[in-house]
């Protein structure tokens, strides 16, 4: 089931916190596949954050939801439903 952008961002922040609090003394090895997946999750969250910021700038600059949707490969309604609540809470 797809997760919300907010959940993805929160998960990425938790992973970043874990990385910052990392103590090699307490570490155990993880499989390379798990490490690669962790890196992909963080990259996805950063991309989502960047996209949210870009959508906010686009809206501030007067870009319509129609044009934003076209650029994202979706409808205006889908883009607005996904991003408008995030822009309002920022």
N, C-alpha and C positions, 0 to 999 in steps of 0.2 A: 504494500500500500504506500503511495507517495506521501512523503512527509511535507509539512509546511516549511516555507522558507525560514520562518522564525525558529522552528525546531532544528533545522540544519545549522543555522547560525549559532544557536545555543550549544549544539553538539561540538561544533568547531571551536567555540570558546573554551569548552571543557577540555578538549584535546590540547589546546594551546596552554591552558593552565597546567595540565598534567606534564606537558613538555617543560614548562618553566620551573615546575617544582621537582623535576626529575633529579633523583639522587642515585648515582651509579652504584653506590654501596647496597642499595635495596633492589637493584635491577635483576630481572631475569630475562633470558633471551626469548625473543618471539620469532616466529617463522617469518621469513622474508615476505611471504604472501600477505601476512597480516600487516607488516610495516607498509608495504606498497598500498594496501587498502586504506590504511590510516592516512597516508599522504594524499590519496585521491579524495578522501572525505574532506580534508582541510582545504584542498584546492577547489573543490566544488563549493564549499562555503564561502571562500574568498571570492569566487566568481559570482556567486549569488549576491554578495554584499556589493560588489562592483556594479552589477547590473541594477540593483536597487538604487544606488547612487546615480547611475546614468539615467534611469527612468525619472528620478526626482529632478535632475537637471533639465531633462527634456521637457517635462511638464512645466517647470518654472520658466523655461524658454518659450513656451507656447505650443509645443508639439502636441498634436491631437492624439487621443487614444487610438484612433484609426491608424495613424502613421506608426505609432509605437508598436501596435499589434502587427502591422505589415512587416516591420523590421525584425520582429521576433518570430515571425512565421506563424502567427496565430491571429485570432480576431481581436477587434478593439475591445469587445466585451470581456474576452478571456484575459487580456492584458490588464484591463481595469480591475476586474474582480481579483486578480492575483496581487497586483501591486498597489492599488489605491489605498487599501487598509494599512499597508506598511508605511506609505507616505504620510498618512494622517497621524500615525502614532509616533513618527520620528520627530 
